Amino acid sequence: MLTLTIPERLALKGQAHALNPVVMIGNAGLTEAVLKEIDANLNSHQLIKVRVLGDDREARATMMDSICTSLNAAPVQIIGKILVIYRPDPDAGLPAIKTVPKHKRGRRLTKKQLAGNR
């Protein structure tokens, strides 16, 4: 299982906000077919959302752990019934995490300042 630093995790949460779930885990649970589909989507998108239809919170956490360990991915976030998973592209040398530029004192830049940096 990959681990992420806090700034990387925050950047990935921001990127995942606009995404829609690409895989759904139904009542049958985490099967080989579901793992194969998650693996294919991680290969093409790197950052995905997975919807779990069950109501058990511990089962969702267990599914997240088993997905990340079996596919060598990093857990980003669990939002209700949505799992956010990240795995960098093995062909590319650098991870595709975009960070937000910051001001010298650690504050985020305003929209006006960001427009001037482009």
Backbone as CSV, one residue per row, in Angstrom:
resi,resn,N_x,N_y,N_z,CA_x,CA_y,CA_z,C_x,C_y,C_z
1,MET,0.847,-1.171,0.000,0.000,0.000,0.000,0.897,1.240,0.000
2,LEU,0.569,2.192,-0.833,1.308,3.444,-0.891,0.856,4.375,0.232
3,THR,1.747,5.234,0.660,1.380,6.240,1.653,1.573,7.622,1.044
4,LEU,0.750,8.554,1.481,0.796,9.919,0.985,1.072,10.874,2.132
5,THR,1.744,11.964,1.825,1.929,13.008,2.827,0.639,13.824,2.908
6,ILE,0.529,14.632,3.938,-0.684,15.426,4.122,-0.897,16.424,2.983
7,PRO,0.138,17.177,2.527,-0.102,18.079,1.393,-0.501,17.347,0.108
8,GLU,0.073,16.163,-0.128,-0.320,15.386,-1.302,-1.770,14.944,-1.186
9,ARG,-2.153,14.499,-0.010,-3.534,14.054,0.204,-4.515,15.207,0.011
10,LEU,-4.184,16.395,0.527,-5.055,17.551,0.360,-5.183,17.942,-1.111
11,ALA,-4.083,17.878,-1.852,-4.131,18.206,-3.276,-4.989,17.194,-4.033
12,LEU,-4.875,15.913,-3.683,-5.676,14.888,-4.347,-7.155,15.011,-3.990
13,LYS,-7.464,15.400,-2.755,-8.860,15.632,-2.382,-9.464,16.735,-3.234
14,GLY,-8.692,17.789,-3.478,-9.178,18.880,-4.318,-9.399,18.448,-5.753
15,GLN,-8.505,17.615,-6.277,-8.666,17.123,-7.640,-9.851,16.168,-7.750
16,ALA,-10.110,15.387,-6.709,-11.173,14.382,-6.757,-12.553,14.971,-6.567
17,HIS,-12.619,16.212,-6.144,-13.921,16.824,-5.850,-14.846,16.805,-7.066
18,ALA,-14.321,17.056,-8.237,-15.152,17.143,-9.438,-15.383,15.797,-10.118
19,LEU,-14.780,14.733,-9.616,-14.904,13.424,-10.263,-16.211,12.743,-9.907
20,ASN,-16.661,11.881,-10.794,-17.814,11.025,-10.541,-17.314,9.608,-10.283
21,PRO,-18.067,8.801,-9.513,-17.643,7.415,-9.291,-17.620,6.626,-10.606
22,VAL,-16.568,5.853,-10.805,-16.428,5.075,-12.038,-16.696,3.594,-11.814
23,VAL,-16.655,3.139,-10.567,-16.899,1.730,-10.236,-17.879,1.685,-9.082
24,MET,-18.802,0.714,-9.131,-19.745,0.521,-8.026,-19.559,-0.882,-7.458
25,ILE,-19.495,-0.966,-6.135,-19.407,-2.252,-5.456,-20.790,-2.561,-4.915
26,GLY,-21.393,-3.629,-5.414,-22.765,-3.963,-5.054,-22.863,-4.878,-3.847
27,ASN,-23.974,-5.595,-3.779,-24.245,-6.467,-2.637,-23.318,-7.680,-2.601
28,ALA,-22.752,-8.061,-3.735,-21.844,-9.208,-3.770,-20.508,-8.883,-3.114
29,GLY,-20.228,-7.609,-2.918,-18.992,-7.215,-2.246,-17.839,-7.073,-3.219
30,LEU,-16.664,-7.194,-2.688,-15.436,-6.995,-3.458,-15.051,-8.316,-4.122
31,THR,-15.342,-8.443,-5.403,-15.047,-9.657,-6.148,-13.832,-9.427,-7.048
32,GLU,-13.375,-10.488,-7.702,-12.243,-10.382,-8.615,-12.572,-9.477,-9.796
33,ALA,-13.807,-9.545,-10.276,-14.213,-8.703,-11.404,-14.183,-7.225,-11.019
34,VAL,-14.611,-6.916,-9.809,-14.593,-5.531,-9.336,-13.153,-5.051,-9.178
35,LEU,-12.285,-5.892,-8.619,-10.874,-5.523,-8.485,-10.219,-5.297,-9.850
36,LYS,-10.573,-6.123,-10.835,-10.022,-5.962,-12.169,-10.490,-4.646,-12.788
37,GLU,-11.740,-4.274,-12.553,-12.274,-3.018,-13.080,-11.632,-1.805,-12.399
38,ILE,-11.424,-1.893,-11.092,-10.751,-0.811,-10.365,-9.319,-0.667,-10.865
39,ASP,-8.638,-1.794,-11.094,-7.273,-1.766,-11.594,-7.207,-1.116,-12.975
40,ALA,-8.146,-1.453,-13.849,-8.165,-0.866,-15.196,-8.405,0.642,-15.130
41,ASN,-9.297,1.082,-14.250,-9.570,2.513,-14.123,-8.403,3.255,-13.495
42,LEU,-7.711,2.636,-12.543,-6.534,3.278,-11.960,-5.412,3.400,-12.990
43,ASN,-5.294,2.424,-13.890,-4.280,2.508,-14.939,-4.550,3.663,-15.888
44,SER,-5.832,3.933,-16.148,-6.142,4.982,-17.114,-6.321,6.355,-16.481
45,HIS,-6.799,6.426,-15.237,-7.119,7.725,-14.635,-6.228,8.116,-13.462
46,GLN,-5.628,7.202,-12.781,-4.765,7.401,-11.615,-5.527,7.789,-10.355
47,LEU,-6.545,8.603,-10.447,-7.335,9.036,-9.294,-8.793,8.744,-9.606
48,ILE,-9.423,7.873,-8.786,-10.800,7.473,-9.070,-11.641,7.513,-7.806
49,LYS,-12.955,7.504,-8.020,-13.917,7.348,-6.938,-14.654,6.028,-7.143
50,VAL,-14.907,5.332,-6.033,-15.616,4.059,-6.057,-16.811,4.180,-5.119
51,ARG,-18.003,3.838,-5.602,-19.203,3.896,-4.767,-19.483,2.510,-4.189
52,VAL,-19.724,2.458,-2.882,-20.049,1.215,-2.190,-21.516,1.290,-1.792
53,LEU,-22.299,0.263,-2.159,-23.729,0.308,-1.904,-24.118,-0.198,-0.519
54,GLY,-23.218,-0.796,0.225,-23.539,-1.307,1.551,-23.627,-0.195,2.589
55,ASP,-24.291,-0.478,3.698,-24.471,0.520,4.754,-23.455,0.390,5.880
56,ASP,-22.670,-0.673,5.910,-21.751,-0.924,7.013,-20.475,-0.100,6.869
57,ARG,-20.204,0.766,7.835,-19.042,1.657,7.787,-17.732,0.876,7.897
58,GLU,-17.687,-0.118,8.788,-16.466,-0.908,8.940,-16.168,-1.721,7.681
59,ALA,-17.223,-2.195,7.014,-17.026,-2.961,5.779,-16.424,-2.075,4.692
60,ARG,-16.846,-0.813,4.631,-16.263,0.102,3.641,-14.791,0.358,3.933
61,ALA,-14.453,0.534,5.201,-13.045,0.737,5.567,-12.211,-0.499,5.246
62,THR,-12.770,-1.670,5.488,-12.074,-2.922,5.167,-11.891,-3.076,3.662
63,MET,-12.923,-2.701,2.893,-12.806,-2.759,1.434,-11.722,-1.818,0.936
64,MET,-11.665,-0.622,1.513,-10.640,0.348,1.111,-9.248,-0.211,1.378
65,ASP,-9.046,-0.809,2.553,-7.741,-1.385,2.883,-7.380,-2.535,1.950
66,SER,-8.340,-3.409,1.667,-8.039,-4.560,0.810,-7.793,-4.134,-0.632
67,ILE,-8.516,-3.120,-1.121,-8.278,-2.614,-2.481,-6.880,-2.025,-2.576
68,CYS,-6.530,-1.198,-1.606,-5.234,-0.508,-1.660,-4.060,-1.473,-1.502
69,THR,-4.196,-2.485,-0.655,-3.092,-3.436,-0.495,-2.961,-4.351,-1.704
70,SER,-4.070,-4.801,-2.273,-3.979,-5.727,-3.401,-3.576,-5.042,-4.698
71,LEU,-3.902,-3.754,-4.870,-3.585,-3.049,-6.107,-2.423,-2.071,-5.962
72,ASN,-1.773,-2.053,-4.797,-0.654,-1.146,-4.517,-1.052,0.304,-4.790
73,ALA,-2.157,0.719,-4.178,-2.679,2.073,-4.339,-2.673,2.778,-2.987
74,ALA,-2.995,4.058,-3.011,-3.021,4.852,-1.780,-4.451,5.286,-1.482
75,PRO,-4.911,5.084,-0.241,-6.232,5.595,0.115,-6.162,7.103,0.318
76,VAL,-7.069,7.825,-0.307,-7.088,9.278,-0.178,-8.135,9.690,0.834
77,GLN,-9.365,9.194,0.668,-10.456,9.659,1.516,-11.641,8.715,1.408
78,ILE,-12.406,8.627,2.490,-13.698,7.954,2.479,-14.739,9.007,2.816
79,ILE,-15.638,9.286,1.869,-16.701,10.273,2.079,-18.021,9.524,2.018
80,GLY,-18.587,9.214,3.156,-19.843,8.473,3.163,-19.665,7.118,2.520
81,LYS,-20.324,6.917,1.375,-20.228,5.647,0.654,-19.282,5.719,-0.537
82,ILE,-18.486,6.782,-0.608,-17.557,6.980,-1.717,-16.127,6.785,-1.228
83,LEU,-15.362,5.958,-1.936,-13.947,5.754,-1.659,-13.137,6.479,-2.733
84,VAL,-12.145,7.246,-2.327,-11.264,7.929,-3.261,-9.896,7.246,-3.192
85,ILE,-9.429,6.751,-4.352,-8.213,5.946,-4.414,-7.272,6.543,-5.452
86,TYR,-5.975,6.523,-5.141,-4.959,7.075,-6.044,-3.836,6.065,-6.234
87,ARG,-3.395,5.937,-7.481,-2.198,5.164,-7.788,-1.468,5.881,-8.915
88,PRO,-0.199,6.265,-8.693,0.530,6.967,-9.745,0.784,6.064,-10.939
89,ASP,0.976,6.689,-12.086,1.240,5.963,-13.320,2.615,5.312,-13.235
90,PRO,2.718,3.988,-13.392,4.031,3.344,-13.285,4.972,3.715,-14.434
91,ASP,4.442,4.123,-15.586,5.282,4.482,-16.728,5.911,5.858,-16.556
92,ALA,5.187,6.767,-15.905,5.720,8.115,-15.690,6.643,8.113,-14.481
93,GLY,7.677,8.930,-14.516,8.633,8.963,-13.420,8.132,9.729,-12.211
94,LEU,7.324,10.772,-12.419,6.862,11.616,-11.327,5.373,11.407,-11.086
95,PRO,4.922,11.509,-9.846,3.489,11.410,-9.587,2.754,12.627,-10.140
96,ALA,1.495,12.446,-10.500,0.707,13.512,-11.112,-0.080,14.290,-10.075
97,ILE,0.557,14.703,-9.005,-0.118,15.465,-7.958,0.177,16.941,-8.192
98,LYS,-0.881,17.711,-8.367,-0.726,19.150,-8.565,-0.954,19.841,-7.230
99,THR,-0.002,20.640,-6.812,-0.158,21.365,-5.558,-0.506,22.810,-5.845
100,VAL,-1.144,23.442,-4.890,-1.532,24.834,-5.015,-0.357,25.696,-4.574
101,PRO,0.055,26.682,-5.394,1.163,27.536,-4.962,0.775,28.366,-3.750
102,LYS,1.755,28.642,-2.898,1.492,29.373,-1.662,2.330,30.635,-1.597
103,HIS,1.871,31.534,-0.780,2.568,32.789,-0.522,3.782,32.515,0.353
104,LYS,4.667,33.459,0.474,5.884,33.267,1.259,5.590,32.905,2.704
105,ARG,4.537,33.444,3.248,4.227,33.200,4.658,3.349,31.965,4.869
106,GLY,3.122,31.176,3.837,2.379,29.931,3.990,0.905,30.034,3.665
107,ARG,0.402,31.259,3.410,-1.012,31.403,3.070,-1.213,31.079,1.601
108,ARG,-2.441,30.698,1.257,-2.752,30.453,-0.146,-2.834,31.771,-0.896
109,LEU,-2.502,31.724,-2.180,-2.581,32.913,-3.007,-4.025,33.208,-3.378
110,THR,-4.353,34.473,-3.560,-5.693,34.858,-3.989,-5.830,34.582,-5.482
111,LYS,-7.059,34.693,-5.990,-7.285,34.451,-7.413,-6.521,35.473,-8.250
112,LYS,-6.462,36.690,-7.784,-5.750,37.738,-8.505,-4.251,37.427,-8.560
113,GLN,-3.687,36.959,-7.464,-2.278,36.614,-7.441,-1.992,35.395,-8.315
114,LEU,-2.903,34.411,-8.306,-2.720,33.246,-9.153,-2.770,33.615,-10.630
115,ALA,-3.634,34.552,-10.990,-3.726,34.978,-12.389,-2.452,35.671,-12.825
116,GLY,-1.791,36.380,-11.918,-0.544,37.052,-12.251,0.612,36.095,-12.411
117,ASN,0.520,34.886,-11.824,1.605,33.908,-11.923,1.596,33.141,-13.231
118,ARG,0.530,33.213,-13.966,0.422,32.413,-15.202,1.121,33.032,-16.329
